[in-house]
């Protein structure tokens, strides 16, 4: 099992540790609900060093990314981040990723931890068609980069104390290369997976201890807390953010998953599976990913059946939890398109009982 540069700190803090995507990761520290509310109300730090980082470089970089991603990479400018997916050519999704544009010939892809090898192999296969090669135009830096996500309404106040230039007013989905805690050329980005504000910081592994010590010193007055993967999941679910492997995967179309907004059929963008996805958008799909809120007491879980009010099976739950903010069960799942409209009554089948729920447009909470 792999470790991150921060693993020893988690163990010292008494974290409940478990394997995740091949890494020994902290699942919780003081409890999922307590950590969840710390992020909503103050600030928390997540070790997300298990995420993957892949560099794409060279004069063909933009054209290549236009081919392998669904979103319009040409719309990016230096310092801009884009959320997108890698279509697999069969109507499904290889992964959902972030694309950072450093300059016109340099991009950083941030990919899901469990998909690093799959994404790398996919990129290399497609790159061969463009005459691009690993080690030259492509470089997998996943084992060399440490990443922390500092999230919450007080997060940027904490991070600002470590920076030599103003960062508190950075726009959503932008980034800067800057000095943080004396570490030159760190990357600070504003993307987030919690809906509570904050940033991500990328540094080389050897600089991780310095970043960690400086962060806790800066965060002490603001009540900074350690946050595990358990609360990361409940936080993203309250916002209706997809989790690869649950809500999207190699069998789910971005059109079905409500990701048409990152699937751009712009002129000249001949991306993988474009004709198939374009047809789906024009003709419609048989199922859609929806959010729902329980109207009867119960906690929806991944894999539970979803039913119509009459008891007919119409889909399944992909993610679900008891919302710490709403004190109510919430979830996401695929349903037959006829039941996808917000306000529609559905049922979650929990231990043989059909418990009433209602389709709701995400996010489930106000930011």
C-alpha positions as CSV (number, residue, x, y, z in Angstrom):
1,X,0.0,0.0,0.0
2,X,1.3,3.4,-1.0
3,X,1.7,6.3,1.4
4,X,1.6,10.1,0.9
5,X,4.2,12.6,2.3
6,X,1.6,13.4,5.0
7,X,0.7,9.9,6.1
8,X,2.8,9.9,9.2
9,X,1.0,13.1,10.4
10,X,-2.4,11.5,10.0
11,X,-1.3,8.4,12.0
12,X,0.2,10.7,14.7
13,X,-3.2,12.6,14.9
14,X,-5.0,9.3,15.5
15,X,-6.8,9.1,12.2
16,X,-8.8,6.0,11.3
17,X,-6.8,4.8,8.3
18,X,-7.8,2.5,5.4
19,X,-6.8,1.6,1.9
20,X,-8.2,3.8,-0.8
21,X,-7.1,3.7,-4.5
22,X,-4.0,1.8,-3.3
23,X,-3.0,4.4,-0.7
24,X,-3.1,4.3,3.1
25,X,-5.5,7.2,3.6
26,X,-7.3,8.9,6.6
27,X,-11.0,8.1,6.6
28,X,-11.8,10.2,9.6
29,X,-10.2,11.9,12.6
30,X,-12.9,13.3,15.0
31,X,-15.9,11.9,13.2
32,X,-17.4,12.5,9.8
33,X,-20.2,14.8,11.0
34,X,-17.8,16.9,13.2
35,X,-15.3,17.2,10.3
36,X,-18.1,18.0,7.8
37,X,-19.4,20.9,9.9
38,X,-15.8,22.2,10.5
39,X,-15.5,22.7,6.7
40,X,-18.9,24.3,6.4
41,X,-18.3,26.7,9.3
42,X,-14.5,27.2,9.5
43,X,-11.7,25.4,7.7
44,X,-10.4,21.9,7.2
45,X,-7.4,20.4,5.4
46,X,-7.6,17.3,3.2
47,X,-4.6,15.2,2.1
48,X,-5.4,14.6,-1.6
49,X,-1.8,13.7,-2.6
50,X,-3.2,10.4,-3.9
51,X,-4.7,12.3,-6.9
52,X,-2.8,11.9,-10.1
53,X,-0.9,14.6,-12.1
54,X,0.0,14.2,-15.8
55,X,1.8,16.8,-17.9
56,X,0.9,17.3,-21.6
57,X,3.4,19.4,-23.5
58,X,4.5,20.5,-26.9
59,X,3.1,22.3,-30.0
60,X,0.4,19.7,-30.4
61,X,-0.8,19.7,-26.8
62,X,-3.9,21.8,-27.4
63,X,-5.0,19.8,-30.4
64,X,-4.4,16.6,-28.6
65,X,-6.5,17.7,-25.6
66,X,-9.3,18.8,-27.9
67,X,-9.3,15.2,-29.2
68,X,-9.3,13.3,-25.9
69,X,-11.5,15.6,-23.7
70,X,-15.2,16.6,-24.1
71,X,-14.9,20.3,-23.1
72,X,-13.5,23.1,-25.3
73,X,-9.8,23.4,-24.3
74,X,-9.4,26.3,-26.8
75,X,-11.5,28.4,-24.4
76,X,-8.7,28.2,-21.7
77,X,-6.2,30.9,-21.1
78,X,-3.0,30.9,-19.0
79,X,-4.0,30.4,-15.4
80,X,-7.4,28.9,-16.1
81,X,-8.7,25.5,-15.0
82,X,-11.4,23.5,-16.8
83,X,-13.5,20.5,-15.6
84,X,-14.0,17.9,-18.3
85,X,-14.3,14.2,-19.0
86,X,-12.3,11.7,-21.1
87,X,-14.8,9.9,-23.4
88,X,-14.0,6.2,-23.9
89,X,-15.4,6.0,-27.4
90,X,-18.2,3.6,-26.4
91,X,-20.5,6.2,-24.8
92,X,-18.9,6.0,-21.4
93,X,-16.3,8.0,-19.4
94,X,-12.7,7.0,-18.8
95,X,-12.4,9.6,-16.0
96,X,-13.5,13.1,-15.0
97,X,-10.5,15.4,-14.8
98,X,-9.2,18.9,-14.4
99,X,-7.1,20.6,-17.1
100,X,-4.8,23.4,-16.0
101,X,-3.4,25.6,-18.8
102,X,0.1,26.7,-17.8
103,X,0.7,28.1,-21.3
104,X,-0.3,27.3,-24.9
105,X,2.1,24.3,-25.0
106,X,2.0,23.2,-21.4
107,X,-1.0,21.6,-19.5
108,X,-1.4,19.8,-16.2
109,X,-4.1,17.1,-16.0
110,X,-5.3,16.3,-12.5
111,X,-7.0,12.8,-12.5
112,X,-8.7,10.5,-10.0
113,X,-6.4,8.4,-7.9
114,X,-8.0,5.1,-8.8
115,X,-7.7,5.9,-12.5
116,X,-4.1,7.1,-12.8
117,X,-2.8,4.0,-14.7
118,X,-6.0,3.7,-16.8
119,X,-5.8,7.4,-17.8
120,X,-2.1,7.2,-18.5
121,X,-2.6,4.2,-20.7
122,X,-5.5,5.8,-22.5
123,X,-3.5,9.0,-23.1
124,X,-0.5,7.1,-24.4
125,X,-2.7,5.1,-26.8
126,X,-4.4,8.2,-28.2
127,X,-1.1,10.1,-28.2
128,X,0.4,7.6,-30.6
129,X,-2.1,8.8,-33.2
130,X,-0.7,12.3,-32.9
131,X,3.0,11.2,-32.9
132,X,3.3,12.1,-29.2
133,X,5.3,9.9,-26.9
134,X,5.6,9.2,-23.1
135,X,8.6,10.8,-21.6
136,X,8.7,13.6,-24.1
137,X,5.2,15.2,-24.6
138,X,3.6,13.2,-21.8
139,X,4.9,12.8,-18.2
140,X,3.2,11.1,-15.3
141,X,4.3,13.1,-12.2
142,X,1.7,11.5,-9.9
143,X,4.3,10.0,-7.5
144,X,6.3,13.2,-7.3
145,X,3.6,15.8,-6.3
146,X,1.9,16.3,-2.9
147,X,-1.4,18.1,-2.7
148,X,-3.5,19.6,0.1
149,X,-7.0,20.9,-0.2
150,X,-7.8,23.6,2.3
151,X,-11.6,24.1,2.3
152,X,-14.1,26.2,4.2
153,X,-15.1,29.9,4.6
154,X,-11.9,30.7,6.5
155,X,-9.6,28.7,4.3
156,X,-8.2,31.6,2.2
157,X,-7.5,33.7,5.3
158,X,-5.3,30.9,6.5
159,X,-3.5,30.4,3.2
160,X,-3.0,34.1,2.6
161,X,-0.8,34.1,5.7
162,X,1.6,31.8,4.0
163,X,1.7,33.6,0.6
164,X,3.9,36.5,-0.6
165,X,1.2,37.9,-3.0
166,X,-2.6,38.4,-2.7
167,X,-4.5,35.2,-3.3
168,X,-7.8,35.7,-1.4
169,X,-9.6,37.2,-4.4
170,X,-8.6,34.6,-7.0
171,X,-11.5,33.6,-9.3
172,X,-13.2,30.2,-9.2
173,X,-11.4,27.7,-11.5
174,X,-8.2,29.7,-11.8
175,X,-4.7,29.1,-10.4
176,X,-1.4,30.8,-9.9
177,X,2.2,29.6,-9.6
178,X,3.4,31.4,-6.5
179,X,5.6,31.2,-3.3
180,X,3.8,29.5,-0.4
181,X,5.5,29.0,2.9
182,X,8.8,29.8,1.3
183,X,8.2,27.2,-1.4
184,X,8.8,28.7,-4.8
185,X,6.6,27.7,-7.8
186,X,3.9,26.1,-5.8
187,X,0.6,25.8,-7.6
188,X,-2.4,27.3,-5.8
189,X,-5.8,26.7,-7.5
190,X,-9.4,27.5,-6.7
191,X,-11.5,24.5,-7.7
192,X,-12.8,22.7,-4.7
193,X,-15.0,19.6,-4.1
194,X,-16.9,20.8,-1.0
195,X,-18.9,24.0,-2.1
196,X,-17.5,25.9,0.9
197,X,-14.7,27.8,-0.8
198,X,-10.9,27.3,-0.4
199,X,-8.1,26.1,-2.5
200,X,-5.7,23.4,-3.4
201,X,-1.9,23.6,-3.1
202,X,0.5,21.5,-5.2
203,X,4.2,21.1,-4.1
204,X,7.0,18.7,-4.7
205,X,7.0,15.8,-2.3
206,X,10.2,17.0,-0.6
207,X,8.5,20.3,0.2
208,X,5.5,18.7,1.8
209,X,6.7,18.8,5.5
210,X,7.5,22.5,5.2
211,X,4.0,23.2,3.8
212,X,2.3,21.1,6.5
213,X,4.1,22.8,9.3
214,X,3.4,26.3,8.0
215,X,-0.3,25.5,7.3
216,X,-1.0,24.4,10.9
217,X,0.8,27.4,12.3
218,X,-1.2,29.7,10.1
219,X,-4.5,27.9,10.8
220,X,-4.2,27.6,14.6
221,X,-6.1,30.8,15.3
222,X,-8.9,29.8,12.9
223,X,-9.6,26.4,14.3
224,X,-8.2,24.5,11.3
225,X,-9.0,20.8,11.5
226,X,-7.9,17.6,9.8
227,X,-10.5,16.1,7.5
228,X,-10.7,12.6,6.2
229,X,-12.2,11.0,3.1
230,X,-15.5,10.2,4.8
231,X,-16.4,13.9,5.2
232,X,-15.0,14.7,1.7
233,X,-17.7,12.3,0.4
234,X,-20.6,13.8,2.4
235,X,-19.5,17.4,1.5
236,X,-19.3,16.7,-2.2
237,X,-22.6,14.8,-2.1
238,X,-24.5,17.8,-0.5
239,X,-23.3,19.8,-3.6
240,X,-24.3,17.1,-6.1
241,X,-20.8,16.6,-7.4
242,X,-20.1,13.4,-9.2
243,X,-17.8,10.7,-7.8
244,X,-16.1,8.5,-10.4
245,X,-16.8,4.9,-9.8
246,X,-20.2,5.7,-8.2
247,X,-22.0,8.3,-10.2
248,X,-20.0,8.1,-13.5
249,X,-17.9,5.3,-15.0
250,X,-17.1,3.5,-18.2
251,X,-20.7,2.6,-18.7
252,X,-22.3,6.1,-18.1
253,X,-22.6,8.8,-20.8
254,X,-21.8,12.4,-19.9
255,X,-25.2,13.3,-21.4
256,X,-26.9,10.8,-19.1
257,X,-24.9,12.1,-16.1
258,X,-26.0,15.7,-16.6
259,X,-22.5,16.7,-17.9
260,X,-23.7,18.1,-21.2
261,X,-22.3,21.4,-20.0
262,X,-18.8,20.1,-20.3
263,X,-19.5,18.3,-23.6
264,X,-19.0,21.0,-26.2
265,X,-19.8,20.3,-29.8
266,X,-17.9,23.3,-31.1
267,X,-16.8,23.6,-34.7
268,X,-13.5,21.8,-35.4
269,X,-13.5,19.9,-32.1
270,X,-13.4,16.3,-33.3
271,X,-13.3,14.6,-29.9
272,X,-13.6,10.9,-29.1
273,X,-17.2,9.7,-29.4
274,X,-18.5,13.0,-30.6
275,X,-21.0,11.6,-33.1
276,X,-22.4,9.2,-30.5
277,X,-22.7,11.9,-27.8
278,X,-24.1,14.4,-30.3
279,X,-26.8,12.0,-31.2
280,X,-27.6,11.4,-27.6
281,X,-28.0,15.1,-27.0
282,X,-30.2,15.5,-30.0
283,X,-32.4,12.5,-29.6
284,X,-32.4,12.2,-25.8
285,X,-31.3,9.3,-23.5
286,X,-33.3,6.6,-21.7
287,X,-32.0,7.4,-18.2
288,X,-30.6,10.4,-16.4
289,X,-28.6,11.0,-13.2
290,X,-30.7,12.9,-10.7
291,X,-30.5,14.1,-7.1
292,X,-33.2,13.2,-4.6
293,X,-34.2,14.0,-1.0
294,X,-35.8,11.4,1.3
295,X,-39.3,12.3,2.4
296,X,-39.5,9.3,4.7
297,X,-36.9,8.4,7.3
298,X,-34.1,6.3,5.7
299,X,-30.5,6.6,4.4
300,X,-30.1,5.7,0.7
301,X,-26.9,3.7,-0.2
302,X,-25.0,2.9,-3.3
303,X,-26.8,0.1,-5.2
304,X,-30.2,0.4,-3.7
305,X,-33.1,0.2,-6.2
306,X,-35.1,3.3,-7.1
307,X,-38.8,2.7,-7.9
308,X,-41.8,4.6,-9.2
309,X,-44.7,5.4,-6.8
310,X,-46.4,2.3,-8.1
311,X,-43.4,0.1,-7.2
312,X,-41.9,-0.4,-10.7
313,X,-38.1,-0.5,-10.7
314,X,-36.9,2.7,-12.6
315,X,-33.2,2.9,-11.6
316,X,-30.6,2.7,-8.8
317,X,-28.9,4.8,-6.3
318,X,-25.3,5.7,-7.1
319,X,-24.4,7.8,-4.0
320,X,-26.3,8.4,-0.8
321,X,-25.9,9.6,2.8
322,X,-27.5,11.3,5.8
323,X,-26.8,15.0,5.1
324,X,-25.1,16.6,8.1
325,X,-26.5,20.0,7.1
326,X,-30.1,18.9,6.3
327,X,-30.3,16.1,8.9
328,X,-32.1,14.2,6.2
329,X,-31.2,11.4,3.7
330,X,-30.0,12.6,0.3
331,X,-28.7,10.8,-2.8
332,X,-28.0,10.6,-6.5
333,X,-29.0,7.9,-8.9
334,X,-30.0,7.0,-12.4
335,X,-33.7,6.9,-13.2
336,X,-35.8,6.4,-16.4
337,X,-36.0,9.8,-18.1
338,X,-39.7,10.0,-17.4
339,X,-38.9,10.3,-13.7
340,X,-36.0,12.8,-14.0
341,X,-37.9,16.1,-13.7
342,X,-37.3,17.9,-10.4
343,X,-40.3,17.5,-8.1
344,X,-41.1,14.0,-9.3
345,X,-41.9,11.5,-6.6
346,X,-39.8,8.3,-6.5
347,X,-39.1,5.6,-3.9
348,X,-35.9,4.2,-2.5
349,X,-36.1,0.5,-1.8
350,X,-34.5,0.0,1.7
351,X,-34.6,-3.4,3.3
352,X,-37.7,-4.3,1.3
353,X,-39.6,-1.1,2.0
354,X,-40.3,1.5,-0.7
355,X,-39.6,4.8,1.1
356,X,-40.8,8.0,-0.5
357,X,-38.2,10.5,-2.0
358,X,-38.5,13.4,-4.3
359,X,-36.2,14.3,-7.3
360,X,-34.4,17.6,-6.5
361,X,-32.0,19.7,-8.4
362,X,-28.5,19.9,-6.9
363,X,-27.0,21.4,-4.9
364,X,-29.0,20.1,-2.0
365,X,-27.9,23.0,0.3
366,X,-27.2,26.7,-0.2
367,X,-23.5,27.5,-0.4
